[in-house]
Each structure stands twice: as C-alpha cells, then as structure tokens.
C-alpha cells in the first residue's frame, strides 16, 4: 500500500467484505455493535492498570501489539459504519471540533464543579 487515506482504507475494507460475501451482515446496527465490542476489547487491556502503567503500555512489545490491533479493529469498524451510512468521518470530526470550540471557549473556563458535562461528546 502506498498512501494511507480514509477513502482508500474504506475501499479496501469494502473489498475485503465483498470477497467474503459479508456485506449482508454490515448493517448499521451490526457495525455499531461490533464497534462497541472492539472498543471494549481495547478497554480490557487497560482495565486493571494504574495510570502510570497505562501511560507505559506501548513500551512492552506484546502489549503494544495488542493495543495497536484493537485500535485497528475499532477504526476498521468505525470506517465501515461511516461508509454504510454515508458519513464523511473527517468532515464529521472537523465539524464536531468546531462545535466544541464554540461550546468550550478557552477564555470561558469554568470551575470543574460547575459543569458535569465538560467532557461530553454531545
């Protein structure tokens, strides 16, 4: 593979699924569920680690490989989900960042106790 971009990766994922006749299973519901499962598998790696241990997880080759594999699985299902629903993932992310910058301006910093949703992705 020469260049990595979202569209190229989505085409490869679609071709992979088509070659195995898996498109029938790639419904929004199924892809959302699979995405959740893979995200949970990523969380599982960190589940009982201390914050310090979690910050060093990529230093151990066996753990680094597991983390990279789960990140790849999460991204693969997310890209397939976006493809099926016609969502441009990069545009959606850029627009979300714009909204968050408006919702949470730097000059308007709040006391953390005043806002329970400061990390919300709504």
C-alpha positions in Angstrom: 0.0 0.0 0.0 1.4 3.4 -1.0 -0.6 6.1 0.6 -2.9 5.9 3.6 -6.1 7.9 3.5 -9.6 7.3 4.7 -11.2 6.6 1.3 -8.5 4.1 0.3 -8.9 2.2 3.6 -12.7 2.2 3.2 -12.4 0.7 -0.3 -10.0 -2.0 1.0 -12.4 -2.9 3.8 -15.4 -3.0 1.4 -13.4 -5.2 -1.0 -12.4 -7.5 1.8 -16.0 -7.9 3.0 -17.3 -8.3 -0.6 -14.8 -11.0 -1.4 -16.2 -13.0 1.6 -19.8 -12.1 1.0 -20.0 -10.3 4.3 -21.8 -7.1 3.1 -25.1 -8.7 4.1 -24.0 -8.5 7.7 -22.6 -5.0 7.6 -25.8 -3.2 8.7 -25.5 0.0 10.8 -26.8 -2.0 13.8 -24.3 -4.8 13.4 -21.4 -2.5 12.7 -22.3 -0.3 15.7 -22.4 -3.4 17.9 -19.1 -4.7 16.5 -17.5 -1.3 17.1 -18.6 -1.4 20.7 -17.2 -4.9 21.2 -13.9 -3.9 19.8 -13.7 -0.7 21.9 -14.4 -2.9 24.9 -11.5 -5.1 24.0 -9.3 -2.1 23.9 -10.6 -1.0 27.3 -9.9 -4.5 28.6 -6.2 -4.1 28.1 -6.1 -1.1 30.4 -8.8 -2.3 32.9 -6.6 -3.0 35.9 -3.6 -0.9 35.1 -2.6 2.1 37.2 -2.5 5.4 35.4 1.3 5.1 35.3 1.2 1.6 33.9 -1.3 2.7 31.2 1.0 5.5 30.2 3.8 3.0 29.5 1.7 0.3 27.8 3.4 0.9 24.4 6.8 0.2 25.9 6.2 -3.6 26.1 6.1 -5.2 22.6 3.4 -7.8 23.4 1.1 -5.2 24.9 1.9 -2.6 22.2 0.9 -5.1 19.6 -2.4 -5.9 21.3 -3.2 -2.2 21.7 -2.4 -1.5 18.0 -4.5 -4.4 16.9 -7.5 -3.3 18.9 -7.1 0.3 17.7 -7.1 -1.1 14.1 -10.3 -3.1 14.8 -12.1 -0.1 16.3 -11.0 2.1 13.3 -12.0 -0.6 10.8 -15.5 -0.9 12.2 -15.9 2.9 12.5 -14.8 3.4 8.9 -17.2 0.7 7.7 -20.0 2.2 9.8 -19.4 5.6 8.2 -19.3 4.1 4.7 -22.6 2.3 5.1 -24.3 5.4 6.4 -22.6 7.9 4.1 -20.8 9.8 6.8 -17.6 11.5 5.9 -15.6 10.8 9.1 -13.1 13.6 8.7 -15.8 16.2 8.0 -17.9 15.0 10.9 -14.8 15.2 13.2 -13.9 18.7 11.9 -17.4 19.9 12.5 -17.5 18.4 16.0 -14.3 20.1 16.9 -15.7 23.4 15.6 -18.8 22.9 17.8 -16.7 22.0 20.8 -14.5 25.1 20.4 -17.7 27.2 20.5 -19.2 25.3 23.4 -16.0 25.4 25.4 -14.1 28.6 24.7 -10.6 29.0 26.2 -11.5 32.3 27.8 -14.6 30.9 29.3 -13.0 28.3 31.6 -15.4 27.1 34.2 -14.9 25.7 37.6 -15.0 21.9 37.1 -17.6 21.6 39.8 -20.0 23.8 37.8 -20.2 21.6 34.8 -20.9 17.9 34.8 -20.7 17.5 31.0 -17.5 19.3 30.3 -16.1 16.1 28.7 -19.3 15.2 27.0 -19.3 14.5 23.3 -22.8 15.6 22.7 
